[in-house]
């Protein structure tokens, strides 16, 4: 073990603080039981940071070849730049102005036996508010049944909406989709004839990607209807959305 400078102590303390914070946050998200395994990326990232902290007093970084250190540093900087750029695009749509539409597509998320998940609950409450304000439009509830769900997401949404006063005849169920791409593709076939303005209702962190996918699939009149999300889980939702946007952009889905 080499003798550390003041800068070395600072680096180790930063890695330790970030690592512990990431692990605690990952466990916090895990306790929310969202149905997603994305919380693991926080825990894995935290463990990596703790290992980096342990390597500081051993001088491991200093023994790495210079070209490797430069390459790694450049990749980290580029990655952070890309992350920042995409997150700015996503966050810019958090407060998109609400517009009048001819039909509403409500994107699914995990459902439980007795209630929607937290994320889906925000979407459905916003849908109820919007449908009550626009009594002449219908909605399409979109989502199939995942392996950890008691029934299709569309069925869960249908039950919630009707229990909260939305007439059954105003709800069209799409029960095959397993992701946002399929949500839009399958729901598109159910849009009533003559509908020009299509509202894509989802949470704020998901609006940018969902509306971009809809327009890519030919729904030119697609606009976002923004549902809120819980602030405590916004970091994980935004981080997950970064990978979603990157994947769909590279695959040509948006």
N, C-alpha and C positions, 0 to 999 in steps of 0.2 A: 504493500500500500504506500502510495507516494504522499508527500506532504502537500495539502491543498492550499491554494491561494484563496483570497477573499472571493474572487469570481467563481471559483470552484464550489465554495460553500453556497453561494447564491444559486448556482445552477442546480445543485443537489436539492436545495430547499424548494426550488420552483418545481422540479420534477416530482418530488414527494407530495407537495401540496396538490398539484394537478392530478397526480395518480390517485391519491386518496379521494379527492373530490369526484373524479370520474367513476370510481368504484361505488361510492356512496350513492351517486346519482343513478347509476345503472340499477342498483338494488331498489332504489326508490321507484323507478319506472317499472321494474319487475313486479313490485307489489300492487301496481295499478291493474294488473291482469288484463292488458289490452288485447291479448291474443297474438301479439307479435313477439318474435324473438330478437328484435333489434336492440333491446336493452343490453344484449351480450357484447355489443361492440364497445359500449362504455366500459364494461368490466375488463374486457381484453385490453382495451387501450390504456386503462388505469394500471393494469399489471405490467404492460410494456414500459410505462413511465416509471413505475417503481423499480424495474430492472435497470432502466437508464440511470436512475438516481444511485443505485448500488454500484454502477460501473464508474461513476465519477471519481470516487477516491482511489479506484484501482487504475485509473489512467488508461482505460481501454480505448477511449476515443483517440487519444494521442498516438496510439500504436497502429491505428488504421491508416492505410496508404492515403496520401494526400488526394489523389484523383478520386478515390471513393468518397472521401469526405466532401469534396467539392460537388461531385455528382449528386450525392444525397442531399446536400444543402440546397442545390438548385431545384431538385425535384420537390422538396418540401415547400420552398418559396412559390413555385409554380402551382402546386396543389392548393396552397392557402389562397393564392390569387384567384384560382378557378372557383374555389369554395365561396369566396367573398362575392365574386361576380354573379354566380347563380343565386346565392341567397338574396342579393339585392333585387334580382328579377322577381323572385318569389315574394319577398316582403312588399314590393311596390304594389302588389295586387291585393293586399290585405284590406284595403279600404276602397275597392272598386265601387263606384256609385250603383245603387240598386236601380234596375230597369224593369219596365213592364215586358212580359214575355207571353207567348201563346201557349207554351207547354213547359213543364218543369221536369227535369231529370234529376232525381235524388240519388247520388252515388252511395253505394252500400259500404258498410264496415261491419266488424264483428257483432253478432247478436248472441245473447245469452238466453237461457230458458225463460227467464222472467222479465228481461229488460234488454234494451239496446246497450252496447258498450258506451263508454263516456264520449268517444269521438262521434259515434253515430247519434247519440242522444242530442248533441248540439245541432247536428244536421236536421234531425226530425223536428226539433222545437222551432228552428228557423223555418222549416217547410210549413209547419202549422200556421205560424205567423203570416207567412207569405200567402198561403192558400186562403186564409181567412180574409186577407186584404184584397185578394183577386178571386172572387167566388166563381168566375166564369171559366177558369182554366182547369185542366186536368194535370196529373203528375204521373211520371213513370218511376217506380221504385226499382232500382237495379242492383242485383246481387244474388249470386248462387249460394249454395251451401258448402261451407268449408268443413274439413275433418273435425274441427273442434266446435262445431255449431249444431244445435239441436234441429234446426230447420233452415231454410234458405233465408238470406238476409232480406230479400224482397218480402217474404212472408212475415218476418219480424217487423219490418217497417210498416207493412200493411196493417198489422194488428195494432201497432202503436198509434198510427194515424187515425184509424177508425175509433179506437178507444178515446181519442182526444177530439172527436167531433167531426172528422173529415168523412164525407159521404163515400161509401165503397165505390160507387159508380165514377168517382173522380180519380180513382187509383188504378193504374195499369201495372201489372207485375211482370218483371223481366227476371227470370230465375236461373239463368245459365251462366252468367259471367263470373269470372274468377279474379279479374284485375281491372284497372281503369280502362285499358285498351278495349277489353270486351264489354265493359259497362257501356261505353259510348257506342261501339259497333252494334251490339244487340239492341240497345235502346233506340238507336236511330231507325230501326225497322218498325218500331212501334209508335213513332211520332205521328199524330193525327194529320191527315191530309190538309194542306192549306196553312199549317203552322210555319211561320217564317222566323219568329224570334224564339229561340230555345234557351231556357235558363238551365245552366249546369250548377246544381246546388251541392256544395261541399264545404269543408272547413277552409279557413283563410290560407293555411299553409299549402293547401292542395289546389287552390283555384287556378294558379298560373299554368300548371301542367295539364289539369283537366280541360281547361278551355282551349289550350293549344292543341291538345290531342283531338278535341271535337272539331276544330277548324281544319285540321289536317285530314280528318275523315270526311270532310265535305259539308259539315254543318256550318255554313257561312254565317248564319245569324246567331251563333252561340255566344252567350254572355254569362259571366259568372254571377251567381247569387251567393253571397258570402255568409257562411255560418262561422261563429267564433270557435275558439278552442281554449282549453285550459292552459293558462300561462306557465304553470309548473312543468308541463310536458312539452312546451314549445321548443326547447333546445333539441330534444330527441326527434320531434316531428320535423323540424327544419333540417336536421342532419340527415335523416332518412330521406327526406324529399330531395336533397342534393343528389343522392345516388339515383333516385327515381328519374329526375330530370336528365341527368347525365346519360343514363341507360336509354331512355326513350329518344333522346336527341341522336345518340349514336346509331340507334336502330331505325331511325327515320320515322318514328311514331309522332313526332311533333316538329 
